[in-house]
Amino acid sequence: MNTIAILCGYIIVITFALYTLFCFTAFRGHNRERSNRVFARQRVCIFIIQLICHFLLYVKDYDARILVLYFIELALVFSAIYLYKLFYKGLSGLVLNNMMLLLTISFIMLERINIDYAIRQLIIAAASLGVCLLIPVIIRKCSFLDRLGWQYAIIGIILLALVYVVGVEKYGARNWIVIAGFGFQPSELVKIVYVFFLASVFSLSKNIRSLKFITVVSAVAAVHVLILVVQKDLGSALIFFLTYIILLYAASGQLRYFILGITGGAGAAVIAYRLFAHVRVRVSVWRNPWEDIDNKGYQITQSLFAIGMGGWFGMGLGRGKPGIIPVVESDFIFSAMAEELGGVFVICLLLVYISCFIMFVNIAMKMNKSFYKLTALGLAVLFILQIFLAVGGVIKFIPSTGVTLPLISYGGSSVLCTILLFSIIQGMYVLNGSEDRHGEE
């Protein structure tokens, strides 16, 4: 059995490497028929990874629930691909395949860590995929979306401030709302609303280089960031801040705004370090986690041990000890993958994420309408910043910020909002393709 497990591990890694290669060959040329063949091969890779991983998980404990979940997940992938292609006419096959691959990996890893988490994640993902089938209709029918700039800001600030009324604290940050036992992070949804706000005000402004205009928009953006800082949600605060700086530069073309923003952000970080004890604790743990390995440094040191134990090809699915890492199902799931599936696997995973980002930016560049162009770019920035913070924190490249890995980490609000993000990008891609076809006619 040990030999079979090792062989299966190599097949998983090789299959994932092929999938990753297809992600980048899909960018070559404009031959629709060739691209469709590449996307079909990617889907075959997804099914192979899904089958072999569930086989390994089943023979580990012979838990019948693994088999049941396998067939449900298989049906979900098939139906989601079919329905998205039906509702999103002319969609991006790469964006769809990557979304389904990342969800598949999430289900597999959560089944390995805690099968109850996997069941909840599966239910939330299925519901989210169903709801997001309406996105292309909304984008096509609601032509007023670009005119709601300040309304987006008001909605975002109210949602963020709502945690002060009905919020609870988890993992040291008061940024959760719990209703009937279900937890939700408003900041996950507000990220998308925030991008819509910035894209709207920047695209409608006739004098975007006006100091008065920049000051007003910066003040409203700062309110979002300050609320998150007070809630101790430093990861989201950093994402909101950097997204604003990048979109401001993209919309205005003024490098000085970007430099001033980064300089101001660096100054704010120094002030936050001096004012907030929890910031000093995180920086201290990042600098030398070994100094307090049994207490504050325990989580990051166990993460580093797990990554080191995995090597290039991993210890094998089900053969590591992810349970010793605190909050492994959400903040540190990357470490669990590195331990059991190996360094090659997680490198391929990062390349898949990068291919998503490249595709998002590519879609942004091709959009005709300024509002959609900035929205797609903003969502791309949100996405890649979240990956950087999530992975950087678990490998000790940067201080841990508690940011989850998109579509893989356990968390209903994170999964729902990331599927929404992918669907909005798809809707814009479809809209742009439809406009191009009408223009040709």
TIMIKOL-763472 format. One record per residue (C-alpha): residue in three letters; x, y, z. Coordinates in steps of 0.001 Angstrom, whole numbers, plus 500000, padded with zeros to 6 digits. Example, Ala and Ser with C-alpha at 12.3 -4.5 7.8 and 13.67 -1.06 7.14 Angstrom:
2
Ala512300495500507800
Ser513670498940507140
//
This chain:
441
Met500000500000500000
Asn502897502335500731
Thr504209501879497183
Ile500772502639495712
Ala500472505787497836
Ile503885507032496672
Leu503018506294493035
Cys499690508124493395
Gly501523511105494876
Tyr503762511354491818
Ile500771511059489468
Ile499000513894491315
Val502031516171491046
Ile502640515357487358
Thr498973515849486495
Phe498895519185488312
Ala502089520261486542
Leu500435519465483184
Tyr497364521464484190
Thr499599524411485096
Leu501423524175481773
Phe498062524302479980
Cys497221527505481919
Phe500000529325480109
Thr499776527619476708
Ala496147528824476636
Phe497464532380476205
Arg499196531521472927
Gly497431532612469749
His493743533255469094
Asn492681529881467698
Arg489351529156469414
Glu489352525465468498
Arg492863524961469874
Ser491994526807473085
Asn488947524596473594
Arg491142521499473306
Val493492522913475955
Phe490586523650478299
Ala489199520140477776
Arg492581518667478770
Gln492582520840481865
Arg489212519441482897
Val490554515897482450
Cys493423516828484795
Ile490928518106487383
Phe489014514814487304
Ile492213512743487592
Ile493407514746490630
Gln489950514505492177
Leu489761510723491678
Ile493239509840492948
Cys493050512129496001
His489713510684497061
Phe491085507168496577
Leu493982507976498939
Leu491668509557501512
Tyr489286506592501378
Val491919503876501837
Lys493360505819504773
Asp490278505419507016
Tyr487743503567504811
Asp485210506263505611
Ala482160505880503331
Arg481512509612503580
Ile484601510184501411
Leu483012508218498578
Val479719510064498942
Leu481496513427498883
Tyr483530512359495849
Phe480430511696493754
Ile478718514894494971
Glu481831516958494139
Leu482124515244490761
Ala478505516132490008
Leu479102519719491202
Val482091520199488886
Phe480252518716485891
Ser477078520724486477
Ala478909523980487269
Ile480957523765484063
Tyr477839522990482014
Leu475665525704483590
Tyr478360528395483474
Lys478938527701479777
Leu475159527899479302
Phe474636531177481202
Tyr477957532850480320
Lys477935532713476527
Gly481520532983475245
Leu483106532745478709
Ser486806532410479507
Gly487523528686479775
Leu490702529369481745
Val488944531405484448
Leu486210528756484775
Asn488636525829484934
Asn490866527543487476
Met487903528331489705
Met486745524702489649
Leu490279523367490202
Leu490822525581493259
Leu487474524523494728
Thr488361520869494095
Ile491649521269495969
Ser489764522990498801
Phe487317520080499171
Ile490161517545499146
Met492261519319501768
Leu489291519977504046
Glu488230516321503823
Arg491747515491504926
Ile491724517968507831
Asn488098517735509005
Ile485336516221506916
Asp482698518416508589
Tyr484508521485507227
Ala484469519929503753
Ile480704519332503899
Arg479998522936504908
Gln482401524269502276
Leu480723522129499616
Ile477243523414500520
Ile478374527056500521
Ala480282526666497234
Ala477320524998495512
Ala474937527736496689
Ser477396530461495642
Leu477884528976492175
Gly474101528832491758
Val473556532455492824
Cys476385533701490599
Leu474671532355487488
Leu472690535604487625
Ile475803537807487379
Pro475902538132483552
Val472215539119483554
Ile472847541776486217
Ile475863543216484387
Arg474026543279481068
Lys470709544680482353
Cys471889547069485105
Ser473545549785483041
Phe473476552160486033
Leu476136550278488041
Asp478792552831487119
Arg476730555725488525
Leu476456554535492139
Gly479917555608493324
Trp479106557293496619
Gln476275554850497343
Tyr478827552024497172
Ala480973553883499707
Ile478060554361502112
Ile477055550692501871
Gly480647549586502444
Ile481195551782505499
Ile477859550717507048
Leu478678547021506559
Leu482148547438508073
Ala480785549417511028
Leu478021546872511613
Val480398544618513557
Tyr480436547211516350
Val476715546522516828
Val476361542780516288
Gly479965541674515751
Val482013539087517615
Glu485751538617517986
Lys487560535653516414
Tyr491303535011516330
Gly491983538421517888
Ala489992540491515357
Arg486475541856515845
Asn485331541510512243
Trp482721538734512332
Ile478926538777512403
Val477297535571513650
Ile473605534948512930
Ala471921531654513886
Gly475303529981514234
Phe476590531104510830
Gly479539533498510762
Phe480154536098508061
Gln482977538590507533
Pro481514541829506087
Ser484987542889504954
Glu485011540085502338
Leu481947541481500576
Val482977545092501139
Lys486218544445499213
Ile484159544042496046
Val481835546957496874
Tyr484927549075497586
Val486364548340494126
Phe483030549299492549
Phe483138552568494511
Leu486631553462493330
Ala485989552406489724
Ser482792554446489623
Val484136557722491050
Phe487350557524489016
Ser485583556716485739
Leu482952559460486146
Ser485292562214487302
Lys486038564835484651
Asn488973566188486625
Ile490605563221488275
Arg493862565098488785
Ser492157567758490913
Leu493654567937494404
Lys490207568547495918
Phe488756565458494247
Ile491713563278495254
Thr491476564542498842
Val487770563709499141
Val488110560209497645
Ser491215559539499757
Ala489327560543502910
Val486474558136502140
Ala488930555331501335
Ala490777556104504575
Val487549555626506558
His487316552059505230
Val490933551381506171
Leu490717552952509634
Ile487624550925510550
Leu489505547737509645
Val492590548820511619
Val490463549453514717
Gln488894546003514234
Lys492477544586514154
Asp491843543199510648
Leu495253544321509432
Gly495338542082506368
Ser492126543507504918
Ala493215547050505829
Leu496430546592503833
Ile494522545153500858
Phe492081548099500850
Phe494917550623501062
Leu497089549131498303
Thr494083548623496019
Tyr493241552324496343
Ile496805553408495562
Ile497059551173492493
Leu493638552149491098
Leu494357555837491674
Tyr497596555514489709
Ala495885553507486944
Ala493051556035486620
Ser495115559243486857
Gly498416558159485346
Gln500178560271487999
Leu503198558479489466
Arg503476561093492227
Tyr500189559910493750
Phe501512556355493864
Ile504778557451495513
Leu502970559694498005
Gly500559556878498836
Ile503286554322499475
Thr505265556837501540
Gly502180557707503575
Gly501388554025504046
Ala504897553360505341
Gly504516556229507814
Ala501114554893508932
Ala502648551450509491
Val505292552952511810
Ile502590554832513745
Ala500458551659514002
Tyr503473549744515311
Arg503926552282518098
Leu500234552642518962
Phe498894549070518808
Ala500265546241520936
His498877543522518621
Val500897544973515734
Arg504092544836517796
Val503333541226518764
Arg502919540136515132
Val506113541871514054
Ser508002540336516988
Val506759536840516125
Trp507690537388512479
Arg511215538526513325
Asn512014535624515675
Pro509259533030516211
Trp511785530619517748
Glu512162532883520752
Asp508670531969521991
Ile508145528699520139
Asp505746527218522707
Asn503432530218522773
Lys503185533124520316
Gly505598531626517822
Tyr504039528149517858
Gln501787528572514817
Ile504389529934512420
Thr507116527517513558
Gln504814524519513048
Ser503983525905509619
Leu507667526092508712
Phe508273522568510050
Ala505399521235507918
Ile506673522926504760
Gly510180521598505407
Met508953518045506051
Gly507040517985502779
Gly510081518424500549
Trp509508518524496799
Phe506919515743496507
Gly505283515680499922
Met504787513014502557
Gly501638511784500822
Leu498007512788501219
Gly496866511694504668
Arg500378511005505941
Gly501304514336507500
Lys500226516027510718
Pro498356519179509669
Gly496284519083512858
Ile499164520364514976
Ile499084523739513169
Pro496490526065514778
Val493764527270512376
Val495248525085509633
Glu491908524824507803
Ser491844528536506989
Asp494914530710507552
Phe497551527950507212
Ile496094525499504716
Phe499008526262502360
Ser501365524638504893
Ala499216521486505008
Met499346521212501216
Ala503111521710501191
Glu503574518999503817
Glu501426516296502216
Leu501461517154498491
Gly504906518756498284
Gly506766521825497131
Val506216521150493412
Phe502463520992493991
Val502262524329495842
Ile504561526011493307
Cys502163524880490567
Leu499295526202492693
Leu500936529627492854
Leu501436529557489082
Val497721528786488625
Tyr496915531809490796
Ile499282533914488697
Ser497588532723485494
Cys494264533892486984
Phe495758537302487717
Ile497207537601484219
Met493834536693482728
Phe492027539206484963
Val494395541992483901
Asn494090540918480275
Ile490300541175480544
Ala490630544609482192
Met492804545874479342
Lys490298544714476726
Met487221546294478326
Asn485816549219476351
Lys484115551051479217
Ser486349552800481753
Phe484221551666484720
Tyr484485547996483779
Lys488174548360482971
Leu488946549766486448
Thr486630547286488171
Ala488329544288486557
Leu491756545704487400
Gly490709546402490998
Leu489388542861491456
Ala492628541490489987
Val494643543546492479
Leu492451542376495387
Phe492950538775494307
Ile496739538817493938
Leu497273540843497133
Gln495268538298499102
Ile497426535478497746
Phe500627537382498544
Leu499546538067502130
Ala498208534545502704
Val501286532725501396
Gly503788535316502635
Gly502471534942506170
Val502746531150506356
Ile506299531023504939
Lys507489533886507212
Phe508203536205504305
Ile505998538848505940
Pro504189539022509301
Ser501069536866509432
Thr497912538876508709
Gly495223536203508986
Val494294536445505303
Thr492811533284503756
Leu493905531581500535
Pro491262532323497857
Leu488851529445497115
Ile490923526944499111
Ser490838528024502756
Tyr487805527106504831
Gly485388529994505231
Gly481933530643503851
Ser482197534396503350
Ser485615534085501702
Val484505531355499288
Leu481221533079498434
Cys482871536432497723
Thr485749534918495720
Ile483294532976493529
Leu481420536277493144
Leu484700537956492127
Phe485417535280489490
Ser481841535522488220
Ile481968539312487883
Ile485172538979485857
Gln483478536331483696
Gly480430538554483251
Met482609541432482050
Tyr484505539123479694
Val481196537931478213
Leu479860541503477974
Asn482982542704476180
Gly482848539798473725
Ser479181540505473053
Glu479890544206472387
Asp482732543297470032
Arg480476540935468067
His477742543588467781
Gly480342546132466679
Glu481507543811463906
Glu477923543346462753
//
